[in-house]
């Protein structure tokens, strides 16, 4: 091989390495530009779905603490750039034609990821996506049954007390502690009126309608409903919630 041929071969080999390096670099850039956002989206979706399952467990734990009066329950959630907080944005009023009346600030536990939320409120779990309708993931302890040809309305109210919150990428520990419980029962059939103030009023309307309540009025923040000629079993449970 002549000196000129060896020189051309060296140049060709160098160009080959440069082209190969350029192709690899370009491929990695394309993968990062296209693949990473998709991966991040999947990771965010998994975090939200995991939080939804955790809130089902939270609902079960709240029932154990509220109704069974288990002293303490603890739940841990991975935040991953999300937040969880206790708020006082909801309330319920129950009155009867026999003169009884109850008013409670029930509070909420809200998990937020981007513009999506999962909320525990009055024993129910709600899920909301941006620009989409709210979904009641799990139902509250409010229901109507029949016993010996008599309509019986059970209203179990679980109030969340606290004002703590946490955000970031760590692990949030939700501590539930039983505070108080009370129960009342009507001595005869009565007419029952319910007013729920909530950011999920339309979902409460759907649920109460399914439970044979008559809807009197509904807005984006409240629902008024009633049910007549029923025995009422009314229980109230307060649970202290601390997030750390």
C-alpha positions as CSV (number, residue, x, y, z in Angstrom):
1,X,0.0,0.0,0.0
2,X,1.3,3.4,-0.9
3,X,1.7,6.3,1.6
4,X,-1.2,8.0,-0.1
5,X,-3.5,5.0,0.4
6,X,-2.6,4.7,4.1
7,X,-3.3,8.4,4.5
8,X,-6.8,8.0,2.9
9,X,-7.5,4.9,5.0
10,X,-6.7,6.8,8.2
11,X,-9.0,9.7,7.2
12,X,-11.8,7.3,6.3
13,X,-11.5,5.5,9.7
14,X,-11.6,8.9,11.5
15,X,-14.6,10.0,9.6
16,X,-16.3,6.6,10.4
17,X,-15.7,7.1,14.1
18,X,-17.1,10.7,13.9
19,X,-20.2,9.6,12.0
20,X,-20.8,6.7,14.4
21,X,-20.4,9.0,17.4
22,X,-22.8,11.5,15.8
23,X,-25.4,8.8,15.1
24,X,-25.2,7.5,18.7
25,X,-25.4,11.0,20.1
26,X,-28.4,11.9,17.9
27,X,-30.1,8.6,18.8
28,X,-29.6,9.3,22.5
29,X,-31.0,12.8,22.1
30,X,-34.1,11.6,20.3
31,X,-34.7,8.9,22.9
32,X,-34.3,11.5,25.7
33,X,-36.5,14.0,24.0
34,X,-39.3,11.6,23.2
35,X,-38.9,8.8,25.7
36,X,-38.2,10.7,28.9
37,X,-41.5,12.7,28.8
38,X,-43.4,9.5,28.2
39,X,-41.6,7.8,31.0
40,X,-42.2,10.8,33.4
41,X,-45.9,10.7,32.4
42,X,-46.1,7.0,33.2
43,X,-44.3,7.6,36.5
44,X,-46.7,10.4,37.5
45,X,-49.7,8.2,36.6
46,X,-48.4,5.4,38.7
47,X,-47.9,7.8,41.7
48,X,-51.5,8.9,41.3
49,X,-52.9,5.4,41.0
50,X,-50.9,4.3,44.0
51,X,-52.3,7.2,46.0
52,X,-55.8,6.2,45.0
53,X,-55.2,2.7,46.4
54,X,-53.8,4.2,49.5
55,X,-56.9,6.3,50.0
56,X,-59.0,3.2,49.8
57,X,-56.8,1.8,52.6
58,X,-57.2,5.2,54.4
59,X,-61.0,4.9,54.2
60,X,-60.8,1.5,55.8
61,X,-58.5,2.8,58.5
62,X,-60.8,5.7,59.2
63,X,-63.7,3.3,59.6
64,X,-61.7,1.2,62.0
65,X,-60.8,4.3,64.1
66,X,-64.2,6.0,63.8
67,X,-66.7,3.1,64.1
68,X,-64.7,0.5,65.9
69,X,-62.9,3.1,68.0
70,X,-59.5,1.6,67.3
71,X,-57.2,4.1,69.1
72,X,-54.6,4.7,66.4
73,X,-54.0,3.9,62.8
74,X,-51.0,4.9,60.7
75,X,-50.7,5.1,56.9
76,X,-47.6,6.0,54.8
77,X,-47.8,7.5,51.3
78,X,-45.1,8.3,48.7
79,X,-45.4,11.9,47.6
80,X,-43.1,12.1,44.5
81,X,-43.6,15.8,43.9
82,X,-47.1,15.8,45.2
83,X,-48.8,17.0,48.4
84,X,-51.3,15.9,51.0
85,X,-53.2,18.2,53.4
86,X,-56.1,18.3,55.9
87,X,-58.6,21.1,55.1
88,X,-61.9,22.3,56.6
89,X,-63.8,22.9,53.3
90,X,-66.8,20.7,53.9
91,X,-69.7,20.4,56.3
92,X,-73.1,18.7,56.8
93,X,-76.3,19.6,58.4
94,X,-79.1,17.2,59.3
95,X,-82.5,18.2,60.6
96,X,-85.7,16.2,61.3
97,X,-89.4,17.2,61.4
98,X,-89.4,16.0,65.0
99,X,-87.1,18.9,66.0
100,X,-83.6,17.3,66.0
101,X,-80.7,19.1,64.4
102,X,-77.0,18.4,63.9
103,X,-74.3,20.5,62.3
104,X,-70.8,19.3,61.6
105,X,-67.7,20.7,59.9
106,X,-66.4,17.4,58.4
107,X,-63.1,18.4,56.8
108,X,-61.2,16.6,54.1
109,X,-57.9,14.9,53.5
110,X,-56.7,15.9,50.0
111,X,-53.9,14.4,47.9
112,X,-52.8,16.7,45.0
113,X,-50.6,15.7,42.1
114,X,-50.3,18.4,39.4
115,X,-53.9,19.3,38.8
116,X,-55.3,15.9,39.9
117,X,-56.7,15.3,43.4
118,X,-57.9,12.4,45.5
119,X,-60.1,13.4,48.5
120,X,-61.4,11.7,51.6
121,X,-64.6,13.4,52.7
122,X,-67.3,12.3,55.1
123,X,-66.4,8.7,54.6
124,X,-66.3,8.8,50.8
125,X,-63.3,8.9,48.4
126,X,-63.4,11.1,45.4
127,X,-61.0,11.4,42.4
128,X,-60.8,14.4,40.1
129,X,-58.8,15.0,36.9
130,X,-58.4,18.5,35.4
131,X,-61.3,19.5,33.1
132,X,-63.0,16.2,33.9
133,X,-65.9,15.3,36.1
134,X,-65.3,14.0,39.6
135,X,-65.6,10.3,40.3
136,X,-66.8,8.8,43.6
137,X,-64.3,6.0,44.0
138,X,-65.7,4.6,47.2
139,X,-69.1,5.3,48.8
140,X,-69.8,6.8,52.3
141,X,-71.6,5.2,55.2
142,X,-74.9,6.9,54.3
143,X,-77.6,4.5,53.1
144,X,-81.2,3.6,53.2
145,X,-82.6,0.1,54.1
146,X,-85.9,-1.5,55.0
147,X,-86.6,-3.3,58.2
148,X,-90.0,-4.9,58.9
149,X,-91.6,-2.7,56.2
150,X,-90.1,0.4,57.8
151,X,-87.7,2.6,55.9
152,X,-84.5,3.1,57.9
153,X,-81.9,5.9,57.0
154,X,-78.4,5.4,58.4
155,X,-76.2,8.5,58.3
156,X,-72.7,7.9,59.6
157,X,-70.6,11.1,59.7
158,X,-66.8,10.9,59.9
159,X,-65.3,14.3,60.7
160,X,-61.6,15.0,60.1
161,X,-59.9,17.3,62.6
162,X,-56.5,18.8,61.9
163,X,-54.6,21.4,59.9
164,X,-51.3,19.7,58.9
165,X,-49.9,19.3,55.4
166,X,-46.8,18.0,53.6
167,X,-45.4,18.2,50.1
168,X,-42.3,17.2,48.1
169,X,-40.7,13.9,47.3
170,X,-40.5,12.1,50.6
171,X,-42.9,9.8,52.5
172,X,-45.9,11.3,54.3
173,X,-47.1,9.6,57.5
174,X,-50.8,10.0,58.2
175,X,-51.7,9.4,61.8
176,X,-55.3,8.8,62.7
177,X,-56.5,9.0,66.3
178,X,-60.0,8.5,67.6
179,X,-61.4,11.6,69.2
180,X,-65.1,11.1,70.0
181,X,-68.2,9.2,68.8
182,X,-72.0,9.6,69.5
183,X,-75.1,8.0,68.2
184,X,-78.8,9.0,68.1
185,X,-81.9,7.2,66.9
186,X,-85.3,8.5,66.2
187,X,-88.1,7.1,68.3
188,X,-90.5,7.0,65.4
189,X,-90.5,7.7,61.7
190,X,-89.7,11.3,60.7
191,X,-88.8,13.5,57.8
192,X,-85.1,14.1,57.3
193,X,-83.4,17.0,55.6
194,X,-79.7,17.0,54.7
195,X,-77.5,19.9,53.5
196,X,-74.0,19.0,52.3
197,X,-71.5,21.8,51.6
198,X,-68.7,20.3,49.5
199,X,-66.6,20.8,46.4
200,X,-68.0,17.5,45.2
201,X,-71.7,18.5,45.5
202,X,-72.8,17.1,42.2
203,X,-71.4,13.6,43.1
204,X,-73.2,13.9,46.5
205,X,-76.4,14.7,44.6
206,X,-76.0,11.5,42.5
207,X,-75.3,9.4,45.5
208,X,-78.2,10.7,47.6
209,X,-80.5,10.3,44.6
210,X,-79.4,6.7,44.3
211,X,-80.1,6.2,48.0
212,X,-83.8,7.4,47.5
213,X,-83.3,10.9,48.8
214,X,-85.3,13.6,46.9
215,X,-83.0,16.4,45.7
216,X,-84.3,19.9,46.5
217,X,-81.5,22.0,45.2
218,X,-77.9,21.6,44.0
219,X,-75.0,24.0,43.1
220,X,-71.3,23.5,42.5
221,X,-70.7,23.8,46.3
222,X,-73.8,22.4,48.1
223,X,-76.7,20.0,47.8
224,X,-80.0,20.0,49.7
225,X,-82.0,16.8,49.9
226,X,-84.7,15.1,52.0
227,X,-86.2,11.8,52.7
228,X,-89.6,11.4,54.4
229,X,-91.3,8.9,56.7
230,X,-88.1,7.1,57.8
231,X,-86.5,5.9,61.0
232,X,-83.2,7.7,61.4
233,X,-80.0,6.3,62.8
234,X,-77.5,9.1,63.2
235,X,-73.9,8.6,64.3
236,X,-71.1,11.2,64.4
237,X,-67.4,10.3,64.7
238,X,-64.5,12.7,65.1
239,X,-60.9,11.6,64.1
240,X,-57.8,13.6,64.7
241,X,-55.5,13.5,61.7
242,X,-51.8,14.6,61.7
243,X,-49.6,14.5,58.7
244,X,-45.8,14.3,59.2
